[in-house]
Amino acid sequence: MPARQKVLLFLHPKSTVGKGIQIALEFVRFKFQVQTGDIRNLPVLTDDNKGRYAVIVFEDLFMYLGLQSANRNALDKYCREYNVGMIFLLHYHKKPEEDPLLISQVGNFPLRYMTDVRLKDYEINETSPLLRITRPGAVVPLPTPNDWTVFFPYHHTYTAVTRKHRNTRSLAFDSMGHGAADMEQTIENQEKLYPVILDRGIYDGIQRVFFGSTLKFFLNKIMFLDALSYLSYGRLSIPLERYFQIDIDDVFVGIPDTRLLISDVNALLNFQSQLRKNIPGFSFQLGFSGKFIYSGTDAESEADRMLLKMSDEFLWFPHMWSHMQAHWFLNATKLCDYMELNRQFAIRHNFNTSSHYAVAPHHAGVYPVHEQLYYCWKKIWNISSTSTEEYLSLRPDHKRRGFIHKNIMVLPRQTCGLFTHTMVLDMYPGGQEILLEIIDGGSLFQSFLYNQINVFMTHQSNYGNDRLGLFTFDREIKFIYKWTNLRLKYEPPMALARRYFNIYPEEREPLWKNPCAQRRHLEIWSEEKNCNSLPSFVVVGPQKTGTTALYWFLTMHPHVKSNHPSPTTFEEVQFFSGSNYFKGLDWYMSFFPTPENNTVIFEKSATYFDQQVVPKRLTMLLPSKHVVVVLIDPAKRAYSWYQHMRSHNDASASKYSFYETITAQPGKAPPALISLQRRCLDPGFYARHLENWLEYIQSQYIVIVDGDLLKSDPSSAMFNLQTDLGFTEIYQYDKILKFDKRKGFFCQLLPTGKTKCLGRGKGRQYPDMDQLSVKYLDTYYKESNTKLTELLRGINKPIPGWLSEKSVT
Ligand SMILES: Nc1ncnc2c1ncn2[C@@H]1O[C@H](COP(=O)(O)OS(=O)(=O)O)[C@@H](OP(=O)(O)O)[C@H]1O
């Protein structure tokens, strides 16, 4: 039976080595679950007789060997039954008092190992079935880490993935300086000596890959991907094609003596033609700021002229007429005017801008989004794609992602070790060896290895002087071809962007992060915008629990302000739950007043509570802010909601009784009734929805309001709420709320002595729920209510009165 496409990763609590594994998995976007610390309790391995995990990885072989035998047996049984393989890393260091020549046994496997070995030349076994991305052939050179473990198998289940090189006499030395000659002798005597081995499962029915080191070493990164692919029968596998785009920003920008000369333009053209031999159609993308043409030395102006003459050789994209940052412009007209100047410049010089791609100087306006930029890009250039390194954050780079906003596809942009000021190899920050490391298996190689699509950012200055741009990519491409079977490909930006979102459709929807959470984001966010005007807390529902009354009471507080009303959804903004979210952060913020001192701003949308996407979105934008949940008996909530639908003339609610609605059978009843039933009953599974919230928010930020108390004694409920929200000034509600007999609810006491109540839609008159429905719903929600009691206890929240009464535990 096949296992699902997920990795189960066992990590030490203070894991450092495991980070490399997590980074690899996050880069390639394989799903994984981490199991840390005490592994006496294994995670659930199956769902409905289906395996949950396709491969199991232990960052340390000894974690597996140390499992209690029952757990190890269960794991092994799972692997056999579901054809699941395991990957182990072994990176144990001997203590100084231990014999450096010690060869130890690996648990009960027919396998021995030796640690702290410094490897000399070794090779990849070209016949290993594991190899996919890994390209055999080359001798693996020094320096490699000097803390390798090597394996000595004595069963034919094991085959080498890497092994001692045929022409090398001595393969290893002791890294700690103990008796190198003895060590050499000991190792020479071992016929089979493998740094990475594959267990084909002949011995005990389970396939495994053992790595005698960590993923720090570039070759292990490649082989780790191959191991995942091989052990999962290709399910955890990414294609060999790697699409890449190289942008050259700031063309025509730059102070004199740092810009391109004619010889540099020629070198760029030559390099491009060379690349086209292997990568058909490859073209550099040149980003221009027309205003600065001919502003260098005479020789540099000659090069500008040559670029114009040869412009057909490249694809061009607008940067910004005078390299201004988009977020400086609140007035879209002005921003569009500047863009128009650059467009006229492109028309005058016949630039090929057919790729409908643009890059914003300093990434400004792309993320955090400045709507004016998106508007002008569309209006002036009909832009369809761009790229930034700022989404969701610059670092860590393995978490950079793409999104689509206002029909513009935003791709993640990669750094390649070159910045505007890196022009001369000898002056590379930290020394040229740093750049070589980045290229030879370091971060640039990693970008190519893990990302199926790369958009690299370089600048005009990287192609003059020492032409580090050409040097870097030339060396990188050779490195990739030497060690991997990756196939480098090129596609123009729009096609590339489409390909990106076909590969990663889940990235299409954006996530709006709090712009004030990061200095870099704040620097490219308009000064006119202010995070203080975002709500400090949000009343999230669920619907029909008294949220409007709560909202109204809160607005009576002298230091509390709510959002401006929406023309369509009244007091609710309903941003996080529906399509409004795609209108963007500026749209959301336009609902909130400029904050005054001592004022707390809040929002309430009762649709938030039970929508799966909301907790993630809300906590991303409003981290460490409170969410307020009002809970009443879910049966009463369902009944009130049903009455609400009836009074709005919903066809099904008008036709079917409440009992018929809640007991309708899927497959038998009309779909509209089943839909009504789902919307009626689903929000009442409070425990399930709260669990979803707790995945994203710490329990201390969840405030529970007892909806019955809010009805019967609102002053007390409001006192509790203010305390839970940490208000410094507690407003006394007993002076402004009065029970209104006619309404049957508490209302606002006006200075005239009269009361002002909520409208007819709140606190409706309708008959009591029928006894059959009461009984049915009692059973229906019983398990969920019991769970809720346990959950609230577990997070130290008071149990609402209605729930204690029902409490079964
Ligand atoms: N003071 C006061 N005045 C009026 N109504 C009050 C009040 N306090 C609580 N309630 C209860 O609020 C119920 C409506 O809940 P919501 O406001 O959350 O509904 S909505 O989701 O916003 O439509 C509403 O439900 P119905 O009684 O079914 O109309 C009331 O029971």
The ligand as a MOL file (V3000), in Angstrom:
LIG
                    3D

  0  0  0     0  0            999 V3000
M  V30 BEGIN CTAB
M  V30 COUNTS 31 33 0 0 0
M  V30 BEGIN ATOM
M  V30 1 N -27.8220 42.9800 24.4450 0
M  V30 2 C -28.1800 42.2060 23.4180 0
M  V30 3 N -29.0940 42.6390 22.5410 0
M  V30 4 C -29.4840 41.8560 21.5180 0
M  V30 5 N -29.0010 40.6160 21.3010 0
M  V30 6 C -28.1040 40.1460 22.1640 0
M  V30 7 C -27.6610 40.9010 23.2530 0
M  V30 8 N -26.7670 40.1690 23.9280 0
M  V30 9 C -26.6740 39.0020 23.3150 0
M  V30 10 N -27.4730 38.9680 22.2460 0
M  V30 11 C -27.6070 37.8170 21.3420 0
M  V30 12 O -26.8730 38.0900 20.1560 0
M  V30 13 C -27.4290 37.2390 19.1720 0
M  V30 14 C -26.9340 37.6950 17.8280 0
M  V30 15 O -25.5840 37.3260 17.7770 0
M  V30 16 P -24.5500 38.0510 16.8690 0
M  V30 17 O -24.6080 39.4960 17.0910 0
M  V30 18 O -23.2350 37.4230 17.1010 0
M  V30 19 O -25.1010 37.7000 15.4300 0
M  V30 20 S -24.3480 37.9390 14.0430 0
M  V30 21 O -23.5580 36.7810 13.8090 0
M  V30 22 O -23.5790 39.1450 14.1200 0
M  V30 23 O -25.4680 38.0290 13.0760 0
M  V30 24 C -28.8900 37.3420 19.3770 0
M  V30 25 O -29.4480 36.1380 18.8690 0
M  V30 26 P -31.0180 35.9660 18.6200 0
M  V30 27 O -31.6460 36.0130 19.9990 0
M  V30 28 O -31.2110 34.6550 17.9690 0
M  V30 29 O -31.4670 37.0980 17.7690 0
M  V30 30 C -29.0120 37.5040 20.8750 0
M  V30 31 O -29.4410 36.3300 21.5380 0
M  V30 END ATOM
M  V30 BEGIN BOND
M  V30 1 1 1 2
M  V30 2 1 2 3
M  V30 3 2 2 7
M  V30 4 2 3 4
M  V30 5 1 4 5
M  V30 6 2 5 6
M  V30 7 1 6 7
M  V30 8 1 6 10
M  V30 9 1 7 8
M  V30 10 2 8 9
M  V30 11 1 9 10
M  V30 12 1 10 11
M  V30 13 1 11 12
M  V30 14 1 11 30
M  V30 15 1 12 13
M  V30 16 1 13 14
M  V30 17 1 13 24
M  V30 18 1 14 15
M  V30 19 1 15 16
M  V30 20 2 16 17
M  V30 21 1 16 18
M  V30 22 1 16 19
M  V30 23 1 19 20
M  V30 24 2 20 21
M  V30 25 2 20 22
M  V30 26 1 20 23
M  V30 27 1 24 25
M  V30 28 1 24 30
M  V30 29 1 25 26
M  V30 30 2 26 27
M  V30 31 1 26 28
M  V30 32 1 26 29
M  V30 33 1 30 31
M  V30 END BOND
M  V30 END CTAB
M  END
